[in-house]
Amino acid sequence: MTTVNGLPAHVLLVHGIVVLLPLCALLLVLTALWPAARQRLAVPNAILGVLVVLLVPVTTDAGEWLERRVPSTAALHTHTELGDTALFYAVPIAVLALVVWWRDREARAVPGRRTYLAPLSSAVTAVVAALALVAGAAGVYGIYRIGDSGAKATWSETATAPGHD
């Protein structure tokens, strides 16, 4: 995907990542820590996590296409290097969202049925919650850094150019 309605696709797709990855991280933390949220939101968040993982490479590919068409700057290089790390934030969040959902599913399974992720273990629940907090915080911070570097790469020259008071 290169353009959408004449605009570079990256410019549009990146908004999906900037909104959906932190949303997924927030929902991950909520569902890992709060059983009532888990019952209602674990399935939608697992789906959202997988969608974000699929959206990241599409967005970075569109960004690489755009990178070849704009002047190269240090700020752009920083942004593209950071952008390549987005998947490292999205995948753990998605995997943990799937784990939270699966554990909730197993907790409600028929008694006597074999389970795999210790759905009733408070120790495993605490570990999953701690991992969710770390992955969620890292994901939000990482996407902030990527987005901030992209904004600087896009606007720092324009905002300081003469005639743009």
C-alpha positions in Angstrom: 0.0 0.0 0.0 1.6 3.3 -1.1 -1.1 6.0 -1.3 -4.7 6.5 -0.3 -6.6 9.1 -2.1 -3.4 10.8 -3.1 -1.9 10.9 0.4 1.0 8.6 1.5 -0.6 5.6 3.2 1.9 5.8 6.0 0.5 9.1 7.1 -2.9 7.6 7.5 -2.0 4.1 8.8 0.3 5.5 11.5 -2.7 7.0 13.2 -4.1 3.5 13.6 -1.0 2.3 15.4 -0.8 5.5 17.6 -4.3 5.0 18.8 -4.8 1.2 18.7 -1.5 0.0 20.3 -1.9 2.1 23.4 -5.6 1.2 23.6 -4.7 -2.5 23.4 -2.0 -1.9 26.1 -4.5 -0.2 28.4 -7.0 -3.0 27.9 -4.4 -5.6 28.5 -3.5 -4.1 31.9 -7.2 -3.7 32.8 -8.0 -7.3 31.8 -5.0 -8.7 33.5 -5.8 -6.9 36.8 -9.6 -6.7 36.9 -11.7 -9.9 36.6 -14.9 -8.0 35.6 -13.0 -6.3 32.8 -11.5 -9.6 31.8 -14.9 -11.2 31.3 -16.1 -8.4 29.0 -13.0 -7.2 27.3 -10.5 -10.1 27.0 -11.9 -11.4 23.7 -12.1 -8.0 21.9 -8.6 -7.1 23.2 -7.1 -10.4 22.0 -8.6 -9.7 18.5 -7.4 -6.0 18.7 -3.9 -7.2 19.6 -3.6 -9.5 16.6 -5.0 -6.7 14.3 -2.3 -4.3 15.6 0.4 -6.9 15.0 -0.8 -7.2 11.4 -1.1 -3.4 11.0 2.5 -2.7 12.1 4.3 -4.3 9.1 1.8 -2.7 6.7 2.5 0.7 8.3 6.2 0.3 8.3 6.3 -0.9 4.7 4.3 2.2 3.7 6.8 4.3 5.8 9.7 2.7 3.9 8.0 3.6 0.6 7.6 7.2 1.8 11.1 7.3 3.1 12.5 6.7 -0.4 10.5 9.7 -1.7 11.5 12.4 0.8 14.8 14.1 1.5 17.0 12.1 3.9 17.7 13.8 7.3 19.1 12.7 10.6 15.6 13.0 12.1 14.1 10.8 9.4 16.8 8.2 10.0 16.1 8.2 13.7 12.4 7.8 13.0 12.8 4.9 10.6 15.2 3.1 13.1 12.7 3.5 15.9 9.8 2.6 13.6 11.5 -0.7 13.0 11.0 -1.5 16.7 7.2 -1.2 16.7 6.7 -4.9 16.2 8.7 -5.6 19.4 6.1 -3.7 21.3 3.0 -5.0 19.5 3.8 -8.7 19.7 4.3 -9.0 23.5 1.1 -7.0 24.1 -0.8 -9.2 21.6 0.6 -12.5 23.1 -0.3 -11.4 26.6 -3.8 -10.4 25.5 -4.2 -13.9 24.0 -2.9 -15.4 27.2 -5.3 -13.4 29.4 -8.2 -14.4 27.1 -7.2 -18.0 27.0 -6.8 -18.2 30.8 -10.3 -16.6 31.3 -11.7 -19.1 28.8 -10.2 -22.0 30.7 -11.3 -20.6 34.0 -14.9 -20.9 32.8 -14.4 -24.4 31.3 -16.3 -27.4 32.4 -14.9 -28.7 35.7 -12.6 -31.7 35.2 -11.6 -30.5 31.7 -7.8 -30.2 31.2 -6.4 -26.7 31.3 -3.0 -25.5 30.1 -2.4 -22.0 31.5 -3.3 -22.5 35.2 -6.4 -20.3 35.0 -7.1 -20.6 38.8 -3.5 -20.1 40.0 -3.1 -16.7 41.7 0.7 -16.9 41.3 0.3 -17.3 37.5 -2.3 -14.5 37.5 0.2 -12.2 39.3 3.0 -13.1 36.9 0.7 -12.4 33.9 -0.4 -9.1 35.5 3.2 -8.0 36.1 4.1 -8.9 32.5 1.1 -7.0 31.3 2.1 -3.9 33.2 5.6 -4.0 31.8 4.6 -4.8 28.2 1.8 -2.2 28.3 4.0 0.6 29.7 6.9 -0.3 27.3 4.5 -0.3 24.4 3.0 3.0 25.1 6.4 4.6 25.7 7.9 3.0 22.6 5.0 4.1 20.4 5.3 7.6 21.9 9.0 7.7 21.0 8.4 6.5 17.5 5.6 9.0 16.9 7.6 11.9 18.5 10.5 11.2 16.2 8.2 11.0 13.2 6.6 14.4 14.1 10.1 15.9 14.5 11.2 14.4 11.2 8.1 15.8 9.5 7.7 19.2 11.1 11.0 20.4 12.6 12.3 21.8 9.3 9.0 23.2 8.3 8.2 24.9 11.6 11.6 26.7 11.7 11.7 27.7 8.1 11.5 31.4 7.3 8.0 32.7 6.6 6.3 30.1 8.9 5.8 32.4 11.9 
